Amino acid sequence: MSKALNLGLLAGMALATLATASNAQIIRPAGYDANILARNDDGSTGFVDFGLGTLNFFGQNITGGWVNNNGNVTLDTPGNGPLSTFTPFNLITTGRAMLAPFFADVDTRDTSSGVTTYGNAQVGGRNAFFANWENVGYYNAQAGVTNSFQLVVIERSDRGVGDFDFCFLYDRILWETGQASGGNPQGLGGNSARAGWSNGSTNSFELNGSAINGAFLDGGPNSLAAIGNICFVVRNGNVEPPVIPMPPAAMAGVSTMLGLAGISAFRRRRA
């Protein structure tokens, strides 16, 4: 996907992350995976109500969205819907409102692969919606190596009407590309994964390492599993610095420490 658009740069923001000794960051409270998206390639759920009331995302009212097999959730903004695209496109210039912890060609048809799941649970005493891609393979029905990652959206009406947090959590990233996106049979190379978010118009963000071969892999220069998790604060509709760690209460029994992943920025797209 390519569009002739001017990009401006907003102020830098610190990406604070929560790390554990094992970096096993996916959390599994009761109900988090109550619903299953059947084994598929490029499929999506129907519309899913997040169960969090109405969330304010840059002035747009969000109540839910579509869990897409390819590592992202599209949000219920006007004209939006499920997304079957398997080759990751630039999130900075997209017209799709989405949260994408790992946008790449997930393929769960091999029985050795896990499946995409979603559900509702609590995080730190707050209601939350979970979308989970645990032990998932890649196209074409490959599961010799698998990835595990997660999206958590947390209702924060304690802060303000429509406020919420959302977090990307990573346990293991061993492949980056499906074979239909130029990857080799081992899931490497080609048009590799992107991670980030967009409101579909003026505001968007990509993690450092997006679309760079090898960057997100375990042991890579921008290893997602080494980061563990990244959380974003949305207040009065805006994603505000600083990015915060997953609340420690959600990591009960896990020894944690707060680290600084580095300075990054999110980009504003102007017509």
C-alpha positions as a Python dict, from the first residue, in 0.01 Angstrom:
ca = {
    (1, 'M'): (0, 0, 0),
    (2, 'S'): (140, 339, -91),
    (3, 'K'): (-11, 687, -71),
    (4, 'A'): (132, 1028, -150),
    (5, 'L'): (115, 1181, 198),
    (6, 'N'): (326, 1423, 397),
    (7, 'L'): (452, 1296, 730),
    (8, 'G'): (520, 1519, 1027),
    (9, 'L'): (694, 1418, 1348),
    (10, 'L'): (544, 1476, 1689),
    (11, 'A'): (746, 1504, 2005),
    (12, 'G'): (949, 1200, 2109),
    (13, 'M'): (811, 963, 2366),
    (14, 'A'): (981, 717, 2598),
    (15, 'L'): (882, 355, 2554),
    (16, 'A'): (874, 215, 2906),
    (17, 'T'): (857, -161, 2922),
    (18, 'L'): (819, -426, 3185),
    (19, 'A'): (1071, -709, 3168),
    (20, 'T'): (1094, -1037, 3355),
    (21, 'A'): (1382, -1274, 3402),
    (22, 'S'): (1234, -1505, 3141),
    (23, 'N'): (1059, -1235, 2933),
    (24, 'A'): (754, -1463, 2923),
    (25, 'Q'): (511, -1174, 2902),
    (26, 'I'): (180, -1323, 2785),
    (27, 'I'): (-75, -1328, 3066),
    (28, 'R'): (-360, -1577, 3095),
    (29, 'P'): (-633, -1475, 3342),
    (30, 'A'): (-954, -1677, 3338),
    (31, 'G'): (-1160, -1603, 3027),
    (32, 'Y'): (-882, -1444, 2822),
    (33, 'D'): (-911, -1710, 2546),
    (34, 'A'): (-1275, -1812, 2580),
    (35, 'N'): (-1344, -1766, 2208),
    (36, 'I'): (-1163, -1937, 1919),
    (37, 'L'): (-1114, -1832, 1557),
    (38, 'A'): (-1113, -2166, 1375),
    (39, 'R'): (-797, -2272, 1193),
    (40, 'N'): (-761, -2057, 883),
    (41, 'D'): (-544, -1847, 658),
    (42, 'D'): (-630, -1472, 631),
    (43, 'G'): (-961, -1510, 817),
    (44, 'S'): (-1130, -1283, 1072),
    (45, 'T'): (-1397, -1294, 1337),
    (46, 'G'): (-1728, -1120, 1295),
    (47, 'F'): (-1768, -795, 1483),
    (48, 'V'): (-1667, -842, 1848),
    (49, 'D'): (-1786, -610, 2125),
    (50, 'F'): (-1487, -554, 2353),
    (51, 'G'): (-1718, -540, 2656),
    (52, 'L'): (-1550, -220, 2777),
    (53, 'G'): (-1817, 38, 2702),
    (54, 'T'): (-1741, 322, 2462),
    (55, 'L'): (-1372, 408, 2420),
    (56, 'N'): (-1248, 741, 2284),
    (57, 'F'): (-974, 697, 2023),
    (58, 'F'): (-881, 1035, 1877),
    (59, 'G'): (-1243, 1151, 1896),
    (60, 'Q'): (-1391, 835, 1749),
    (61, 'N'): (-1618, 618, 1961),
    (62, 'I'): (-1493, 257, 1972),
    (63, 'T'): (-1694, -29, 2119),
    (64, 'G'): (-1520, -323, 1950),
    (65, 'G'): (-1372, -448, 1626),
    (66, 'W'): (-1261, -751, 1427),
    (67, 'V'): (-989, -993, 1539),
    (68, 'N'): (-789, -1072, 1228),
    (69, 'N'): (-579, -1387, 1200),
    (70, 'N'): (-285, -1187, 1065),
    (71, 'G'): (-181, -1036, 1397),
    (72, 'N'): (-405, -731, 1427),
    (73, 'V'): (-744, -602, 1537),
    (74, 'T'): (-930, -350, 1320),
    (75, 'L'): (-1153, -104, 1508),
    (76, 'D'): (-1516, -8, 1449),
    (77, 'T'): (-1460, 333, 1293),
    (78, 'P'): (-1683, 439, 1000),
    (79, 'G'): (-1615, 226, 692),
    (80, 'N'): (-1377, -8, 870),
    (81, 'G'): (-1418, -385, 892),
    (82, 'P'): (-1228, -714, 895),
    (83, 'L'): (-886, -725, 729),
    (84, 'S'): (-765, -1021, 522),
    (85, 'T'): (-447, -852, 393),
    (86, 'F'): (-149, -1077, 464),
    (87, 'T'): (151, -871, 350),
    (88, 'P'): (200, -600, 614),
    (89, 'F'): (155, -244, 490),
    (90, 'N'): (287, 80, 634),
    (91, 'L'): (86, 164, 946),
    (92, 'I'): (193, 527, 928),
    (93, 'T'): (5, 579, 601),
    (94, 'T'): (-285, 339, 636),
    (95, 'G'): (-649, 441, 625),
    (96, 'R'): (-745, 154, 856),
    (97, 'A'): (-796, 210, 1229),
    (98, 'M'): (-615, -81, 1389),
    (99, 'L'): (-407, -214, 1676),
    (100, 'A'): (-136, -445, 1545),
    (101, 'P'): (100, -623, 1784),
    (102, 'F'): (249, -830, 1497),
    (103, 'F'): (105, -771, 1150),
    (104, 'A'): (227, -1058, 930),
    (105, 'D'): (92, -1365, 748),
    (106, 'V'): (-25, -1587, 1034),
    (107, 'D'): (-151, -1926, 913),
    (108, 'T'): (-302, -2162, 1169),
    (109, 'R'): (-409, -2447, 936),
    (110, 'D'): (-128, -2683, 1038),
    (111, 'T'): (-245, -2883, 1338),
    (112, 'S'): (90, -2817, 1507),
    (113, 'S'): (0, -2446, 1515),
    (114, 'G'): (-200, -2283, 1786),
    (115, 'V'): (-512, -2087, 1694),
    (116, 'T'): (-614, -1724, 1737),
    (117, 'T'): (-830, -1670, 2046),
    (118, 'Y'): (-998, -1380, 2221),
    (119, 'G'): (-1195, -1311, 2537),
    (120, 'N'): (-1259, -1091, 2838),
    (121, 'A'): (-1084, -1091, 3174),
    (122, 'Q'): (-948, -846, 3428),
    (123, 'V'): (-610, -674, 3447),
    (124, 'G'): (-519, -502, 3772),
    (125, 'G'): (-887, -501, 3872),
    (126, 'R'): (-997, -337, 3544),
    (127, 'N'): (-1204, -498, 3270),
    (128, 'A'): (-999, -595, 2967),
    (129, 'F'): (-1034, -745, 2620),
    (130, 'F'): (-772, -996, 2502),
    (131, 'A'): (-673, -1105, 2151),
    (132, 'N'): (-415, -1386, 2153),
    (133, 'W'): (-193, -1544, 1892),
    (134, 'E'): (-18, -1821, 2086),
    (135, 'N'): (217, -2066, 1916),
    (136, 'V'): (94, -1963, 1571),
    (137, 'G'): (253, -2062, 1241),
    (138, 'Y'): (288, -1881, 909),
    (139, 'Y'): (192, -1922, 544),
    (140, 'N'): (192, -2170, 374),
    (141, 'A'): (59, -2384, 665),
    (142, 'Q'): (402, -2391, 831),
    (143, 'A'): (449, -2455, 1204),
    (144, 'G'): (808, -2575, 1237),
    (145, 'V'): (866, -2256, 1435),
    (146, 'T'): (590, -2048, 1593),
    (147, 'N'): (526, -1706, 1746),
    (148, 'S'): (336, -1611, 2062),
    (149, 'F'): (204, -1258, 2116),
    (150, 'Q'): (-100, -1081, 2256),
    (151, 'L'): (-307, -761, 2253),
    (152, 'V'): (-478, -641, 2571),
    (153, 'V'): (-719, -344, 2577),
    (154, 'I'): (-791, -219, 2930),
    (155, 'E'): (-1085, 2, 3025),
    (156, 'R'): (-976, 305, 3236),
    (157, 'S'): (-1295, 491, 3326),
    (158, 'D'): (-1126, 550, 3661),
    (159, 'R'): (-914, 806, 3475),
    (160, 'G'): (-1183, 959, 3257),
    (161, 'V'): (-1483, 882, 3038),
    (162, 'G'): (-1369, 677, 2739),
    (163, 'D'): (-1010, 643, 2862),
    (164, 'F'): (-822, 317, 2808),
    (165, 'D'): (-480, 156, 2785),
    (166, 'F'): (-368, -99, 2529),
    (167, 'C'): (-70, -330, 2549),
    (168, 'F'): (131, -548, 2313),
    (169, 'L'): (284, -853, 2485),
    (170, 'Y'): (544, -1087, 2338),
    (171, 'D'): (668, -1426, 2445),
    (172, 'R'): (845, -1567, 2138),
    (173, 'I'): (905, -1442, 1780),
    (174, 'L'): (1078, -1703, 1563),
    (175, 'W'): (935, -1613, 1220),
    (176, 'E'): (871, -1278, 1052),
    (177, 'T'): (724, -1340, 705),
    (178, 'G'): (487, -1570, 520),
    (179, 'Q'): (597, -1725, 193),
    (180, 'A'): (336, -1526, -6),
    (181, 'S'): (504, -1208, 126),
    (182, 'G'): (848, -1303, -5),
    (183, 'G'): (962, -1503, 295),
    (184, 'N'): (1161, -1823, 267),
    (185, 'P'): (1031, -2162, 392),
    (186, 'Q'): (1175, -2082, 737),
    (187, 'G'): (957, -1768, 763),
    (188, 'L'): (1242, -1522, 718),
    (189, 'G'): (1317, -1232, 483),
    (190, 'G'): (1084, -1068, 234),
    (191, 'N'): (826, -814, 352),
    (192, 'S'): (862, -874, 721),
    (193, 'A'): (626, -792, 1006),
    (194, 'R'): (516, -452, 1126),
    (195, 'A'): (385, -358, 1471),
    (196, 'G'): (202, -48, 1588),
    (197, 'W'): (-131, 130, 1565),
    (198, 'S'): (-328, 381, 1362),
    (199, 'N'): (-653, 573, 1403),
    (200, 'G'): (-693, 551, 1025),
    (201, 'S'): (-637, 920, 956),
    (202, 'T'): (-412, 1163, 1139),
    (203, 'N'): (-227, 963, 1403),
    (204, 'S'): (-26, 643, 1386),
    (205, 'F'): (281, 469, 1523),
    (206, 'E'): (517, 187, 1429),
    (207, 'L'): (764, 15, 1659),
    (208, 'N'): (1128, 47, 1567),
    (209, 'G'): (1223, -257, 1359),
    (210, 'S'): (900, -271, 1161),
    (211, 'A'): (954, -407, 807),
    (212, 'I'): (1325, -468, 877),
    (213, 'N'): (1438, -825, 817),
    (214, 'G'): (1551, -992, 1137),
    (215, 'A'): (1476, -696, 1363),
    (216, 'F'): (1182, -837, 1562),
    (217, 'L'): (1311, -1193, 1591),
    (218, 'D'): (1440, -1339, 1916),
    (219, 'G'): (1800, -1223, 1929),
    (220, 'G'): (1736, -946, 1674),
    (221, 'P'): (1831, -579, 1727),
    (222, 'N'): (1468, -489, 1808),
    (223, 'S'): (1369, -823, 1958),
    (224, 'L'): (1006, -807, 2068),
    (225, 'A'): (1045, -1094, 2311),
    (226, 'A'): (1335, -913, 2478),
    (227, 'I'): (1114, -606, 2521),
    (228, 'G'): (839, -829, 2662),
    (229, 'N'): (554, -578, 2658),
    (230, 'I'): (473, -222, 2559),
    (231, 'C'): (166, -35, 2686),
    (232, 'F'): (6, 281, 2551),
    (233, 'V'): (-205, 526, 2753),
    (234, 'V'): (-511, 682, 2586),
    (235, 'R'): (-651, 981, 2773),
    (236, 'N'): (-922, 1215, 2641),
    (237, 'G'): (-890, 1035, 2308),
    (238, 'N'): (-516, 1092, 2268),
    (239, 'V'): (-224, 852, 2304),
    (240, 'E'): (-10, 1035, 2555),
    (241, 'P'): (347, 995, 2677),
    (242, 'P'): (476, 822, 2869),
    (243, 'V'): (406, 474, 2750),
    (244, 'I'): (354, 267, 3065),
    (245, 'P'): (434, -88, 3170),
    (246, 'M'): (168, -352, 3216),
    (247, 'P'): (31, -302, 3570),
    (248, 'P'): (234, -518, 3810),
    (249, 'A'): (-86, -663, 3958),
    (250, 'A'): (-144, -836, 3625),
    (251, 'M'): (192, -1010, 3658),
    (252, 'A'): (120, -1163, 4000),
    (253, 'G'): (390, -1407, 4100),
    (254, 'V'): (631, -1282, 3834),
    (255, 'S'): (942, -1096, 3943),
    (256, 'T'): (955, -773, 3742),
    (257, 'M'): (1162, -466, 3689),
    (258, 'L'): (1094, -148, 3499),
    (259, 'G'): (1328, -70, 3210),
    (260, 'L'): (1354, 198, 2946),
    (261, 'A'): (1346, 55, 2594),
    (262, 'G'): (1456, 374, 2429),
    (263, 'I'): (1322, 692, 2279),
    (264, 'S'): (1086, 672, 1985),
    (265, 'A'): (811, 885, 1833),
    (266, 'F'): (474, 858, 1675),
    (267, 'R'): (401, 1021, 1345),
    (268, 'R'): (108, 1236, 1241),
    (269, 'R'): (-18, 1205, 887),
    (270, 'R'): (-153, 1522, 728),
    (271, 'A'): (-354, 1533, 405),
}
